[in-house]
Amino acid sequence: MWPTDLLVNFVVQCIITLKCLVSQKHVKEFNLAKNQHAILSGLLFLLQRCMTVLDMSSKCSGCGMTMTDIAKMCIRPVCNISLNNYTKTLTDGCTKSKSLKKLSTLTK
């Protein structure tokens, strides 16, 4: 497996995990949590998920690093990006509704 393929798989697993955390079942608790980043990027949790779903037994042919070590380096930035995107969608939704309300009062 090429490291780029592995990275895409890490991103997919992170997004799947975030989607689960923000599902109707868990969204309230997740949004109220003080440290959402720590929850999402729980390295051990995501690493175990990746090891369950992906074949991480080989080493990178270019640098010789194990796939587990590559995963440890990639998970935190991928989680940061995913969480930032999620936060922006929440913020954009609030901003758009306020803007529409202001616009509707101006056009009356």
C-alpha positions as CSV (number, residue, x, y, z in Angstrom):
1,M,0.0,0.0,0.0
2,W,1.3,3.5,-0.9
3,P,1.4,6.1,1.9
4,T,-1.0,8.3,-0.1
5,D,-3.6,5.6,-0.2
6,L,-3.1,5.1,3.5
7,L,-3.5,8.8,4.2
8,V,-6.7,8.9,2.2
9,N,-7.9,5.9,4.4
10,F,-6.9,7.8,7.6
11,V,-9.0,10.8,6.4
12,V,-11.9,8.5,5.6
13,Q,-11.7,6.8,9.1
14,C,-11.5,10.2,10.8
15,I,-14.5,11.5,8.9
16,I,-16.5,8.4,9.7
17,T,-15.6,8.8,13.4
18,L,-16.6,12.5,13.4
19,K,-19.9,11.6,11.6
20,C,-20.7,9.1,14.3
21,L,-19.9,11.7,17.1
22,V,-22.1,14.3,15.5
23,S,-25.0,11.9,14.7
24,Q,-28.3,12.6,16.3
25,K,-27.5,10.0,19.0
26,H,-24.3,11.8,20.2
27,V,-24.4,15.4,18.8
28,K,-25.7,17.0,22.0
29,E,-23.0,15.5,24.2
30,F,-20.3,16.1,21.6
31,N,-21.2,19.8,21.1
32,L,-21.4,20.4,24.9
33,A,-18.0,18.7,25.5
34,K,-15.3,21.0,26.7
35,N,-12.5,19.5,24.6
36,Q,-14.0,18.1,21.4
37,H,-10.5,17.9,19.9
38,A,-9.3,15.5,22.6
39,I,-12.4,13.3,22.0
40,L,-12.0,13.2,18.2
41,S,-8.2,12.8,18.1
42,G,-8.0,10.2,20.9
43,L,-5.0,8.7,19.2
44,L,-5.5,5.3,20.6
45,F,-9.1,5.1,19.6
46,L,-8.6,6.2,16.0
47,L,-5.4,4.1,15.7
48,Q,-7.3,1.0,16.8
49,R,-10.1,1.8,14.3
50,C,-7.5,2.1,11.5
51,M,-5.8,-1.1,12.5
52,T,-9.1,-2.9,12.5
53,V,-10.2,-1.6,9.1
54,L,-6.9,-1.2,7.3
55,D,-3.8,-3.4,6.6
56,M,-1.1,-1.6,8.5
57,S,1.4,-4.5,8.8
58,S,3.8,-3.2,6.1
59,K,6.4,-0.5,6.0
60,C,6.6,2.5,3.7
61,S,8.8,1.5,0.8
62,G,10.2,5.1,0.5
63,C,11.2,5.9,4.1
64,G,10.9,2.6,5.9
65,M,8.5,3.8,8.6
66,T,5.8,1.5,9.8
67,M,2.3,2.3,8.8
68,T,1.4,2.6,12.5
69,D,4.0,5.4,12.9
70,I,2.7,7.1,9.8
71,A,-0.8,6.9,11.3
72,K,0.3,8.5,14.6
73,M,1.8,11.4,12.7
74,C,-1.3,11.9,10.5
75,I,-4.2,11.5,12.8
76,R,-3.9,14.7,14.8
77,P,-3.7,17.1,11.8
78,V,-6.5,15.2,10.0
79,C,-8.7,15.5,13.1
80,N,-7.9,19.2,13.4
81,I,-9.0,19.8,9.8
82,S,-12.2,17.8,10.2
83,L,-13.2,19.4,13.5
84,N,-12.5,22.9,12.0
85,N,-14.7,22.1,9.0
86,Y,-17.4,20.9,11.3
87,T,-17.2,24.0,13.4
88,K,-17.3,26.2,10.3
89,T,-20.5,24.5,9.1
90,L,-22.1,25.2,12.5
91,T,-21.0,28.8,12.5
92,D,-22.0,29.4,8.9
93,G,-25.5,28.0,9.6
94,C,-25.9,30.5,12.5
95,T,-24.5,33.4,10.5
96,K,-26.7,32.7,7.4
97,S,-29.9,32.5,9.5
98,K,-29.1,35.8,11.2
99,S,-28.3,37.4,7.8
100,L,-31.5,36.1,6.3
101,K,-33.5,37.5,9.3
102,K,-31.9,40.9,9.0
103,L,-32.5,40.9,5.2
104,S,-36.2,40.0,5.7
105,T,-36.7,42.8,8.2
106,L,-35.1,45.3,5.7
107,T,-37.3,44.2,2.8
108,K,-40.6,44.6,4.7
